[in-house]
Amino acid sequence: MPPRQSGRMNIRKAWEADRPAILEIILPVIREGATYALDTSMSEADALSYWMAGDKETFVAEDRGIVLGTYYIRPNQAGGGRHVCNCGYITRAGAGGRGVARRMCEHSLAYAASRGYRAMQFNLVVGTNERAIHLWQSLGFQTIGRLPGAFQHPTFGYVDALVMYRLL
Amino acid sequence: MPPRQSGRMNIRKAWEADRPAILEIILPVIREGATYALDTSMSEADALSYWMAGDKETFVAEDRGIVLGTYYIRPNQAGGGRHVCNCGYITRAGAGGRGVARRMCEHSLAYAASRGYRAMQFNLVVGTNERAIHLWQSLGFQTIGRLPGAFQHPTFGYVDALVMYRLL
């Protein structure tokens, strides 16, 4: 059975008015500290500044006016590395299983190609985040390598992290 | 024959007064764009701000008052990734072959361990930079993976880049 999807899901650039919804979505994930390498005690203002930073383009996925997820895209490096992009995706708590993350990643891959990026790189995919790893694999990402003990998980301690990459 | 080394080489934290020397060392490498993923046209002020940014500790290697090289160390990620450090090293043009880069890397490995870091990661070692790759390998770094076409080299076009990593 395919995952439930709403045909009405719409992905668009985030506006200023989306900031409260984006914060509601990203803050629990940042506070948990299990998937993103961010200071779990960062302020709400810093969390929003991070997710909507000047080097990023930020999108939201919405369904009938409810923001179900958000992602950013940015150049992963400057200069000779700026043709490779990097993204982060977060689905609203309780909105899992509806294909939101997949839709956002598909959107980001198409958007990245349209912007002239030649590849997408995830620098630190936490090894215990199996659901994400399977999703990225199903979307054509390859595991470039495994960084031993590169992430301190709040429950599991030091775990490996993957570098994942997809040519566009 | 071992590389020429000066027994007097001293590595210490950079001071404000080192800024002109640091700029002399890093600017040609940034302008060349062959080894660092940085905007080759960045201003001198931005170059110094990058190399001596607030999240970095910056060192210089000097011999009889002449700064021969500089390196920085910083956490490679925040939060659950902050126990892995990242460094950049640049030797002054004309000062190659004296073991400056090796001495700086050895210093950084010892300093990193003393600061509680558990690993050191290089995120983007340009595949054509064979001298650096051999040096890092000789200092215990492993190639975690190869990023296809991740760096646009000014002469060779799109070349692979390596992710290298060493546990401390």
Interface residues (C-beta under 8 A of the other chain):
Chain A: G33 A34 Y36 A37 L38 D39 T40 Q77 A78 G79 G80 G81 R82 H83 V84 R118 A119 Q121 N123 L124 V126 T143 I144 G145 R146 L147 P148 G149 A150 F151 Q152 H153 P154 Y158 A161 V163 Y165 L167
Chain B: G33 A34 Y36 A37 L38 D39 T40 Q77 A78 G79 G80 G81 R82 H83 V84 R118 A119 Q121 N123 L124 V126 T143 I144 G145 R146 L147 P148 G149 A150 F151 Q152 H153 P154 Y158 A161 V163 Y165 L167
